[in-house]
Structures are given as structure tokens and as C-alpha cells.
Amino acid sequence: ITPDHVTVDLGYKSEGQIPMQEFLRRSKRVDVKVGDRIDVLLEKKDSEEGLLILSKEKADKVTVWREVSRSCREGEVIEGEIISKVKGGLSVDIGGIYAFLPGSQIDLKPIRNLDALIGQRLRFKVIKFNRKRNNIVLSRRTLLEEERGQLRGETLKNLKEGDIVEGTVKNLTEYGAFVDLGGVDGLLHITDVAWGRIGHPSERLSVGDQIKVKVLHFDREKEKVSLGLKQAMPDPWDSVSEKY
């Protein structure tokens, strides 16, 4: 490895050289060391001088396009790094090729702060591509929906009335809170939030809180779950005689 080139042995009579520029990450750090095995594209073989014209970037792009085609056809997952905001969504680097992630396909719910995602490496599925136009459209939402569906099936299978389960507060309303139990939402009524009287669930809960709740009622056919937070805590009446 020199400042200008990386010399590669292909097992031919002569070695090939690739410009160092093809091994630099966006951070300008060199992404190769002596002894690494890499894929290269043999662009030209000069038989007179014995020179081999090689490209790592082009080999990487051939590999990426194969993965893109397979992801679109067979639903396989690919990885990419979110690099910038663009009109209508985000731009994602999937191995030297830029793909488009529409705003509606980023998450299960709308994301307000897209800047927070820049620099993150995430998993996606390809929902559409056109190689001639160099156009790739990704979806993270599809992947999350599939994962949520699998999680939902497991949760419904194992859920029983009387269980104490852990969930995440998803939404607050005047009459209670919706709690995500793992792909399944349960209703925590305001009267079951606390043993004392409260005017609004926000007095005790916030969206995103991890809480332990008791399954009060579970309608397996309608997939409706009623939860209690106070029932997962000691009843204050039980200790009245000791306290007073």
C-alpha cells in the first residue's frame, strides 16, 4: 500500500494496481490493509506490457446491484447508511450506490426529526429499482411491519389473563393509555392507572414509559386486551391497619 495505489495480486503473471481513492471512506480513512482479500473487476489486460487495469469500486457496484435485485425479488434484507436529507425522504448509501428512502417508508409512525437518522446504519428492503436509470427505492417500514407481525403472533400466543407483562406507553388519551405489549396494543383505562383518583393519565404516565401491567381481560378472537397498572402494585387497603 502506497499513498497513491494499492497493489493487488490476482495470481496472474503480473500484479494490478488500484488508485487509493477507491479505498477511502467518506471519513477519508483507508479501508484496506496488506493481506486483505478483496473483489476487483478486471477492466483491461494489456498483454504487451502485462499491465492489469483493476477497479474495486466497479466490483463493489456489481455486487450491490446483485443484492438489490435479490432483495426486490426475494425480500432479502440489505444494509445501508443514511447520509443526507433529500426532497421527500432520505438518501442511503448501500455500498457506493445511493438509494432513496421515502419519508412514508422510514418507520411505522411519522418521523419528525430526520436529521437524527443521518449517519445511522440500518436495515432495509428494496421495493423498486431500475438499473438503467440508477434508481433504487428502499423501505424500512416493510421490514418493521414484518417484524412486528411476527412479534404480535408470539405475544398473542403467550398472553393470558392474570399475567403481569411489560409494555411501552404508546399513546395517551383522556380515558386512558394504549400500551404496546410487543406487536399488540392493550388499553389501560384511566380508572386502572392508580389506586387514587387522577384527572388525566399524563399525571402518572408519559409516552415511551416502560411499565409493568396486569392483563385484566383478553378477548382472543377480537384480539382486545384490557390492562391494569394499579393491579400490578400492592393494594393500599391491604396495609391500612398497619399504617393507621
PyMOL commands that set and color helices and strands:
alter all, ss='L'
color gray80, all
select helices_A, chain A and resi 20-23+56-74+103-105+114-117+141-158+190-192+201-203+230-232+236-243
alter helices_A, ss='H'
color red, helices_A
select strands_A, chain A and resi 5-8+16-19+41-46+51-55+78-86+89-93+98-102+121-130+135-139+164-173+176-180+185-189+210-219+224-228
alter strands_A, ss='S'
color yellow, strands_A
deselect
rebuild
show_as cartoon
